[in-house]
Amino acid sequence: MTARWSGSWAKTPEPADSARAVDVDVLIPTVGRPAALATTLAGLAAQVDVDFGLVLSDQSADGDAAAEPAVAAMLRVLEAQGRPVTLLTHPERRGLAEHRQFLLENAAAPAVLFLDDDVWLEPGSIGRMLDALRSTGCGFVGSPVQGLSFLADRRPHETAVFERWEGPVVPEVVRRGVPAFDRWSLHNAANPTHLAAELDVEPGGWVPYRIAWVGACVLYDREALEAVGGFGFWPTLPPEHAGEDVVAQWRVMERFGGTGILPSGAVHLEAPTTVTDRRVDAPDVVFGQEEVIPR
């Protein structure tokens, strides 16, 4: 179901609407950033062409991000549009991986979008990602976040490794020391914005390309993510860690393939990070020093 328009917000929903299954569950972990979260939710409210529900899990100190006026207003808009909204609190801080696993366990849709609480989405973004996921048949599709404060900062030395997928998206192995790892630079600053301009894609279209990983805005085939264990590796990590999304994506890529798409409608709000201790990088712990033979 597409979003109910404002002329229908006050009408009583049909009984079938409250029990229906959605195509995408949007999973947002949040902690202590109500202004950024409200902006993220406003971006979701603009996604009128795709059927999704929201699962929001709050680890703020008071566990009450949904009570902040701007956040509460956007949640009311989503509900008026007919979006199923689930609000959870998850006060025990056991790390990013554990929080993502908690969200995954509360999802039911065939596709799940892990969206950070500091990302605004252009209208139509989720629809394009879902179209790409279904068309490619791979395990996940990522829209790289772009920092528009860097729009005048062109970095051809970082985008030279760009390579679009020609033919189907196939499984591949990415680790440190493998040539594919060098693609990490594609997503720095406003690099995705500059690459998209060079591709000159028609509005609503998308181009799949090879990635190292994608942060902050990734749509998974839920069965594929669960097949590789999701974020269930979290007990192997200390609470303070980063890179948990890299582990999950590399595992999905090895079995099902994964891709980024351009243009990306995901804009990083460039708010201060809540992950201040990055001394433990999850891929180094989970994968260790294993030898990798690229496919």
C-alpha positions in Angstrom: 0.0 0.0 0.0 1.3 3.5 -0.8 0.9 6.2 1.7 -2.5 7.6 2.5 -2.7 11.2 1.4 -3.6 14.0 3.8 -7.2 14.0 2.7 -7.6 10.5 4.2 -5.7 10.9 7.4 -8.8 11.4 9.6 -10.7 8.5 8.0 -11.0 5.2 9.9 -8.5 2.7 8.3 -10.0 -0.4 6.8 -9.6 -3.4 9.2 -7.4 -5.2 6.7 -4.9 -2.4 6.7 -3.8 -3.0 10.3 -3.2 -6.7 9.8 -1.5 -6.5 6.4 2.1 -7.5 5.6 4.4 -4.9 4.3 7.2 -5.2 1.7 9.9 -3.5 3.8 10.6 -3.1 7.5 12.7 0.0 8.2 14.9 -0.7 11.2 16.3 2.3 13.0 18.5 2.1 16.1 18.7 5.5 17.9 20.4 7.0 20.9 20.4 10.6 22.1 19.9 12.4 18.7 16.3 13.6 18.6 16.9 16.4 16.0 18.6 14.0 13.6 16.1 11.3 14.2 13.2 13.7 13.4 14.9 14.6 10.1 15.4 10.9 9.3 11.7 10.2 10.0 10.7 13.2 7.8 12.6 11.5 5.0 10.7 8.3 5.6 7.4 10.2 5.5 8.3 11.3 2.0 8.5 7.7 0.7 5.0 7.6 -0.5 5.4 5.0 -3.3 6.4 1.9 -1.3 4.8 -0.2 1.4 6.8 -0.2 4.6 6.6 -0.3 8.3 8.9 1.2 10.9 10.6 -0.4 13.9 12.4 2.1 16.0 14.6 1.0 18.9 15.7 3.6 21.4 18.7 3.4 23.6 18.6 7.0 24.9 19.3 7.6 28.5 15.6 8.3 29.3 14.4 5.8 26.6 11.9 8.4 25.5 13.1 9.7 22.1 9.5 9.3 20.7 8.3 11.9 23.2 10.5 14.7 21.7 8.0 17.0 19.9 9.6 16.8 16.4 10.0 13.1 16.6 6.5 12.6 17.9 5.1 14.7 15.1 6.8 12.7 12.4 5.7 9.4 14.0 2.1 10.7 13.9 2.5 11.5 10.2 3.7 8.0 9.5 0.8 6.5 11.3 -1.7 8.8 9.6 -0.2 7.6 6.3 -1.0 4.1 7.2 2.5 2.9 8.2 2.7 0.3 10.9 4.9 1.9 13.6 6.6 -0.2 16.4 8.4 1.7 19.2 10.8 -0.3 21.3 13.2 0.6 24.1 16.4 -1.4 24.5 18.3 0.2 27.4 21.1 -2.2 28.0 24.0 -1.1 25.9 25.7 -4.2 24.5 27.0 -2.7 21.3 25.9 -1.9 17.8 25.9 -5.5 16.6 23.6 -6.6 19.4 21.2 -3.7 18.9 21.0 -4.5 15.1 20.3 -8.1 15.9 17.6 -7.1 18.3 16.0 -5.0 15.5 16.3 -7.9 13.1 14.5 -10.2 15.5 11.6 -7.8 15.6 11.3 -7.6 11.8 8.9 -9.7 9.7 8.9 -8.2 6.2 10.7 -10.0 3.4 13.1 -7.0 3.1 14.7 -5.0 5.9 16.2 -1.6 5.6 18.8 -0.8 8.3 18.7 3.0 8.4 20.9 5.0 10.8 19.2 7.8 12.7 21.2 10.6 10.9 20.2 9.9 7.3 17.7 11.8 5.2 16.2 10.0 2.2 15.2 11.6 -1.0 11.6 10.8 -2.1 11.6 7.5 -4.0 14.8 6.2 -2.5 13.3 3.1 -0.8 11.3 2.3 -3.9 14.5 2.4 -6.0 16.4 0.2 -3.6 13.5 -2.4 -3.5 13.4 -2.4 -7.3 17.1 -3.0 -7.4 17.0 -5.8 -4.8 14.2 -7.6 -6.7 15.8 -7.0 -10.1 19.3 -8.2 -9.2 18.2 -11.0 -6.9 21.2 -10.4 -4.7 21.4 -10.4 -0.9 21.4 -6.6 -0.3 21.4 -3.2 -1.9 23.0 -0.2 -0.4 22.5 3.5 -1.0 25.8 5.2 0.1 25.3 8.3 2.3 26.8 11.5 0.9 28.0 14.5 2.8 26.8 17.5 0.8 29.1 19.9 2.6 31.8 18.4 0.4 29.9 19.0 -2.9 32.7 21.2 -4.2 35.4 18.7 -3.1 36.0 16.4 -6.0 38.3 13.4 -5.4 39.1 11.6 -8.6 41.9 9.6 -6.9 39.2 8.1 -4.6 36.6 7.4 -7.3 39.0 5.8 -9.8 38.2 2.3 -8.5 34.5 2.7 -9.5 33.2 -0.3 -11.4 29.6 -0.9 -12.3 28.2 -4.4 -12.5 28.0 -5.6 -16.0 25.7 -8.6 -16.0 24.4 -10.2 -12.8 25.5 -9.3 -9.3 27.4 -12.4 -8.2 28.9 -13.5 -4.9 32.4 -12.2 -4.1 34.8 -12.2 -1.1 36.0 -8.9 0.4 38.6 -8.7 3.1 41.5 -6.4 4.0 44.4 -6.9 1.5 42.1 -8.0 -1.3 41.8 -5.5 -4.2 38.0 -5.2 -3.7 38.7 -3.7 -0.3 40.1 -0.5 -2.0 36.5 0.4 -3.0 35.9 1.7 0.5 37.1 5.2 -0.8 34.1 5.4 -3.1 31.8 6.5 -0.3 33.9 9.3 1.2 32.6 12.8 1.4 30.4 13.6 -1.6 32.0 11.0 -3.9 28.7 9.2 -4.6 27.2 12.5 -5.7 30.0 13.2 -8.1 29.9 9.7 -9.5 26.1 9.9 -10.0 26.5 13.1 -12.0 29.0 11.4 -14.3 26.6 8.5 -14.9 23.8 10.8 -15.9 21.0 8.4 -15.0 17.4 9.2 -15.9 15.2 10.2 -12.9 14.0 7.1 -11.0 16.7 4.9 -12.5 19.7 3.2 -10.8 23.0 1.7 -11.7 24.5 -1.2 -9.7 28.2 -1.0 -8.8 30.8 -3.1 -7.0 31.4 -2.1 -3.4 33.6 -3.0 -0.4 30.6 -2.3 1.9 27.9 0.4 2.4 27.2 2.1 5.7 24.1 3.6 7.2 21.5 2.7 4.5 21.3 -0.9 3.4 18.3 -2.9 2.3 18.7 -6.7 2.9 16.7 -9.7 1.7 15.8 -10.7 5.2 16.1 -14.5 4.5 19.6 -14.0 3.1 20.7 -12.0 6.1 19.3 -14.5 8.5 20.9 -17.4 6.5 24.3 -16.0 7.4 23.5 -15.5 11.0 22.5 -11.8 10.9 24.3 -9.9 13.6 24.4 -12.9 15.9 28.2 -12.6 16.2 27.7 -9.8 18.7 28.8 -11.9 21.8 32.3 -12.1 20.3 32.7 -8.3 20.5 33.1 -5.9 23.4 30.2 -3.3 23.7 32.4 -0.6 22.2 33.1 -1.5 18.6 32.5 -0.4 15.0 32.3 -2.2 11.7 29.5 -4.6 12.6 27.7 -3.8 9.4 30.8 -4.7 7.4 30.8 -8.2 8.9 27.2 -8.9 8.0 27.6 -7.5 4.5 30.7 -9.5 3.8 29.0 -12.7 4.9 25.9 -12.0 2.7 28.2 -11.0 -0.3 30.0 -14.3 -0.1 26.8 -16.3 -0.5 24.3 -14.1 -2.3 26.1 -11.1 -3.6 25.6 -7.4 -2.7 25.7 -4.1 -4.6 25.5 -0.4 -4.2 23.3 1.7 -6.4 23.7 5.2 -7.8 22.3 7.8 -7.8 21.9 7.5 -4.0 19.1 9.5 -2.3 20.7 9.1 1.1 22.2 12.2 2.7 24.3 12.1 5.8 23.2 14.8 8.2 26.9 15.1 9.3 25.9 15.2 13.0 28.5 14.2 15.6 28.9 10.5 15.8 27.6 8.5 18.8 30.4 5.9 18.1 33.3 7.6 19.7 35.4 4.5 20.6 36.4 2.7 17.4 39.5 0.9 18.7 37.8 -2.5 18.1 36.9 -3.1 14.4 34.4 -6.0 14.2 35.8 -7.5 10.9 39.3 -7.9 12.5 37.8 -9.8 15.4 35.3 -11.9 13.5 37.5 -12.8 10.5 40.9 -12.5 12.2 43.8 -13.1 9.9 42.2 -15.7 7.7 43.6 -16.2 4.3 41.3 -15.1 1.5 41.3 -16.3 -2.1 39.2 -13.9 -4.1 36.6 -15.4 -6.4 
